[in-house]
């Protein structure tokens, strides 16, 4: 798990560069809480002397598991799901819930059903909605060496999922009510609101701490795939399904004086290949999709065991995410809950895709 922490380190450093020292405060608090909770709970669970009566070391006798790095990774992922404006106790609560309830309550490493970091994030999203849905995502002025500095510092409108930042679909609906024609939606989305595709790729945009730079997340994931720590089938199926859904499914835009949903906007059917490509990239690079697909859906403990199951799991995450993004008004993003729902289905997927043995040799 230390390799995963190393892969996440560039994105963590970049978060502090873009959002300031408060990003490092959240990361430090989340990691410290996760490691501390892991140490206390494992000590309480395994505190006993060896059965042979020989006095063992405290570390061995207490059954400590913090040395495997899993608690550090959980703390990092929890912090990556939080906005910089959240109050100091939010990462503490999120990391504590992730370790104590989502992980240790089920038996510790390798026994949990759901991704611990996402459970912690979901808990604080419900408990502290004002912290998790800030009015804007400010970025430090002058702290950019790539991308459009002016548009990045402008921030983003809030009111959306904290893991994924401002939803492209919610913004598109808002734009449509202002009288824009269908053919202008993509231009306004990617240029007029400060979220150009290049800015979204390199990370010079507002958002949660670890989700802004798709470039650094991809670099870290490529290293983990090369080392064999994550399986490539899940992110490929996840991202591919989201891309296909963005390309084929209609986005219903509000129209008319009453603001009723009256227009189905599909650039691929309007003979707009450039707009269709930009809309797909907008989905792939925007919000926390890269973070979720590359580092959370690929958790070996909460993902299927078989290759066929990995494809089904990734595709299911993608289908749920794109449906949330296109058609949900109350929660117009869905990366977090899509992965948690598919985590719940993993035992069933494993049962469906288990290889059948028709015979054996004596």
N, C-alpha and C positions, 0 to 999 in steps of 0.2 A: 504493500500500500504506500510505501514511501515513494515509489516511482510515480504513483498518481499525484501525490503531493508535489513532487518536483515538476510534473507536467502542468499543474495548476499555478505554480509560483509566478511565471511571467504575467499571467492575467491578474494575479494579486498585486504585483508590483505596479502594473499599469493602472489599476484601480486607484491606488494612492496617488499616482502622478496626475490623474484626471480629476479626482474628487477631493484630494487633499488628505491631511492626516486623519480625518474622521474615518476614512475608509480603513486605515491601518488599525484604528481603535476598535472598530467593529470586528475586523478579522482576528485581532488579538483576543478580544473578549470571547468570541465564539469558539476559537480553538482552545483557549484556556478552560472555558466551561466544559467543553466536550471531554477534554483529557481529564479534568478534575472529576467530573461525574463518572467517567469510566473507571478511574482509580478507586473512588469511594465505593461504588456499587460492587465491583469485582472483589474488593477487599472484604466487604460485608458478606458476600455470597460464599467465598472460598476460604475464609479465615479459619484455619484448623491446623493442627500439627500433623505431620506425616504419620501414617498408620504403623510404621515400624518403630515408632518411638524416637527416631533420630531427629534431633532438632535441625530443621531446615532453615534456610535463609528466609527473611521476611518476604522478599520478593517472590520466591518460589512458593512459600507457604500461603501467601495471599492470593495466588492465582492471577497475578497481574497480566493484563493483555494490552496495555497502552503502548508497549514496545513494537507492536505490529503496524502502527501508524494509521489504523482505521479510524480512530477517534480524531486524529488531526485532519484527515480527509473529510470527515463529517463536519467538523468545525469550519473548514474552508468552504465547503459547499453551502453550508447554512449562511455564512457571511456573504457569499456570492449572490444569494437570493434576496438580499436586503438593500433598500436604498440608503444612501449616505445620510439622509436627514432623519432616519429613525433614531429614537432615543436610545441611550446606552444600554438599558435593560432588555431591549428587544432581542439582540443577539444572544444575550445570556439565557433568556427564557426559551428561545428557539433551539439553541444547542442543548440545553438541559432536557427538553422534551424529546429531542431527537435521540439522545443517548439513553435516558432513563425509561422512556415509554416505548419508543419505536424499536429500540435495539435490545437493551438489557432485559426488559420485561418479557421478551420472547426467548431468552436464553443466551443472548450475546451474539458475537460475530458468527455469521453463518446460519443463524436461526430466525432472523427477522423476516417478516412477510413483505413489508413496505420499505421503500428507500427512507432511511432515517432523516436525512436532510430535508426531504420534501414533506415528511410528516411534521417536522419542526416548523418549516415555513408555512404550511397550511394552518397550524395552530396559531401562530402569531398573526397570520392574515385575518383570521376570524376574531382574535382577541384584541388586536390593536390596529383596526382598519385605517385610522388617521395616519399612523406611522408608516403603514405599508402602502398607502395610496397618497403620496404627497401631491401638492398642487403643481409642482414642477420639479425637474431634475437638474439642478444647476451644475455647471462644470466650471472649474477654476479658469479664470481668464488668463490667457497667455501660456497655458500649460499644454500646448499642442505643437507637435512637430510634423503631424500628418493631417490631412483632411482640411475641411473648411472651418477655420477657427470661428468665424463670425456666426455661422449657423449652429455650430456645436454649443457655444456658450449660451445660446438663446434658451436652452432647456426644452422640456416637453410638457404637454398637458398631462395631468394625472387622471385619476378616476378609473384606473385599469389595474390588471393583475400586477403585483409587485415583482414576481419572478420574471415576467416578460416585459415589464415596462408598459408604455402606451401601446395600445392595440392598433395595428394598421386598419383593421376593419372598423373600429369605433371612429377613427379619424376619417375614414372614407365616408361613413354615414353622415358625419358632421359636415364634411365638405359638400356633400350632395345637397343638403338642406340650404346651403348658401347660394344655390343657383348655378353651380358649375355643370357644364355639359358632361356627358359620359366620357367623351374623348379627352377631356381635360383632367379627369380624376387622377390618373397616374402622374401627370406632370405636376400637379399641385402636391400630391403625396410625397413624391421623391425630390422635389425641388423647392416648392413654396413653403414647406413647413420644417425646414432645417434638418431633414433626415435623408440626405443624399445617400445613394448606395455605397459610394466610396467611404463616406463618413461612417456608415453602419458597418462596413467591412473592417476598417482599421480600429474603430472604437472611439472616435471623437464625437460621441453623442451622449445625451443624457440617458440614464437608465439605472438599473441596479448594479452593484459593485462588480460582479464577475461576468455580466452578460454582454457588455458593450462591444468588446473586441472579438469579432468572429475570427479574425486572423490568428490571434494568440491561442484561442481555443482550438482551432484546427491544427496548429503546430503541435500543441501538447497532445492532442488526440492521435495525431500521426505517429508520434513517438510511442505512445502506449500500444497502438495497433502493431507497430513494428516489434515491440518487446513481447507482445502476446498477452498484455494485461486486459485489454478489452477486445471484444469480438466485433468485427466490422459489419456483420449482417444487420445488427440492430440499428445503428445510425443510418446505414444506407437505406434500409426499408423505411425508417421513420422519415428521413428527409425526402426520400423519393415519393412517399405517399402524400406528404404535405404539398410538394411541388405539383403532383398530378391533380390533387384536389383544388389547389389554387388556379390551375390552368383550366380545369373542366367544369367546376361547380360555379353556379351563378352567385354573384354578390348583389343582394337586393338593396337598392339605394332609395332613400326617401325622396319623393318628388311632389311637385304641386304645392299650392298655397297651404294646404292642410298638413303637409309634412308626412303624408301617407306613403307607405312603401309601395311604389308603383313601377319601378324599373329594375330589370335584371341586367346587371352589367357583366358582360363576358367578353373581354378583349379578343379571345381566340375566335369567337364567332363573329366579331365585327371586323375581321380581316386586319387586325392590329398586332402583328407578330412582335413588334418592338415593345409595345405596351404590355403584351402578355408576358414576355421575358422579364421585363422590369417588375411586374406584379409578382411573379414567382420569386425573383430574387429578394423583393421586399419582404415576402413571407419568410424566406429562409434566413435572411440576415437580421431581421427585426426581432426585438425582444429576446426572450430566453430560450428560443428553440435550439440554437447551437449548444448552449450549456446543458439543456435537458437531454438532447439526443446523444451527445458525445460522452457525457460524464455521469448522468443519472439513470437514464434508461439502460445503460450498459453495465450497471452493477451486477456482478456475477451472482450474488446471493439472491437477488429479487428478479432475475430474468430466467427464461427457460433453459433447459439443459441440452436440448437437441437443436440441430441446425434448422430444421423445419420450424421448430417452435420459436427460434429467434426471429425468423422472417415474419411469422404470424404476430409475434409480440410487437416488433417494430412497426409493422403495418397497422396494427390496432392502435398504437399510440398516435401514429400519424393521422388516421381517420378521425379519432376523437379530437385531436388538436385542431384540425382544419374545420371540423363541424363547430367547435366552440368559437373559433375565430370568425367564421362567416355568419353564423346564425344565432349566437348567444348575445343577448342585450345586457343582462345583468353581469355576466362574466365573459367578456369578449376575448379571452386569450386561451387559457386551458392547458398549458404545458404541464403544470404541476399536477392537476387533478387527472389529466389523461394518463400520465405515467402511474399514478397511484391506483387508478382503476385497473390498468393492465397488470400491475403487480398483483392485484387480488386474483386475477384470472390465470396467473402462472401455473398453479397446481393443475388446473383443468387443461391448460395447453400441454403441459408435460404428459398428462395422461392420454390426451388425444394423439400426440406425436411420438409416443413411446414405440420403439422398434418391436415388431412382432417376431418371436422366435418360433419357428415351425418344427424344429427338431434339434437333436443334439447327438454327439458321439460319446460312447462309453469309453 
